[in-house]
Amino acid sequence: MLGLVLCAFFVLGVITGFSAVGRALAVRVSDFFYSVTGRFPRPAASSEFIQQWLDQQVRRAELRVGVRFSALWRRRVRTPATGDPIAIVERHDGFYWLFADGELRGPVSPTRTDDLPILSGPGMENAPGVELVEFAAVMVRAEAQLSHLVSEMSVDDDGTAALYLDHARTSVIFDLDAVPLEMGRAAEILGRWHDRQQMIAAIDMTTPGEAVVRMTEAASTSALHPAVGKRSEHPTAPGALASTTRPRSP
């Protein structure tokens, strides 16, 4: 588990550097792993060499992403297993805090979400706590791969889910069984459209071998009526199809 945490920190350091979004991503990832690793006791014995090596690696990660992680290894075993909530779960009867051990508390007021990501959709209604924590982990991994904060993930009953990027009207639809591959492809598309991401309403990765890019209505209108004498410079992603959809309300 500690090795997984360190790998996540190093990947975030490479992906996000010292940007504000990068630090926000690192904080969210660290908060999630702190909550999860708080459920496991510290090893009964560890050599001085291992301790020094781990401290050195953590310090390097701290310098890389600009966030303090040093408390991870020294975290007290007596820390409550529940800790702080890691996500908000939306069900038909209200909103619930989700904790790292799978516990749900609520209903709670929607105003008390503390900027936590939201898990919603039909897949949330009867999902057990362990599965809910796995969904939260999917959001964290997706944030790292996309280099974007995720405000919500809606899970359907057919094994697909939709991520809604924070401060954007863009959704990424994907198969839960193919997260690393499809998030990697979505990240490539977002990277190519870096300066025009606001024109993308959705990226649908669920079509085998294709990435279907749906444009916002404003972008589609501009494409149909280009300015006279102005050449379009919009990039085209390989295997991507453009169609129109109404953007999701923020």
QUIFENTA-V50047 format. One record per helix or strand. SS is the DSSP state (@ for helix, = for strand). FROM is the first residue (numbers start at 0). TO is the last residue. If there is no record, write none. Layout:
SS|FROM|TO / SS|FROM|TO
This chain:
@|1|15 / @|19|36 / @|47|64 / =|86|90 / =|93|97 / =|103|107 / @|109|111 / =|117|119 / @|121|123 / @|128|145 / =|149|154 / =|159|164 / =|170|174 / @|175|191 / @|193|198 / =|199|203 / =|210|214 / @|216|223 / =|239|243
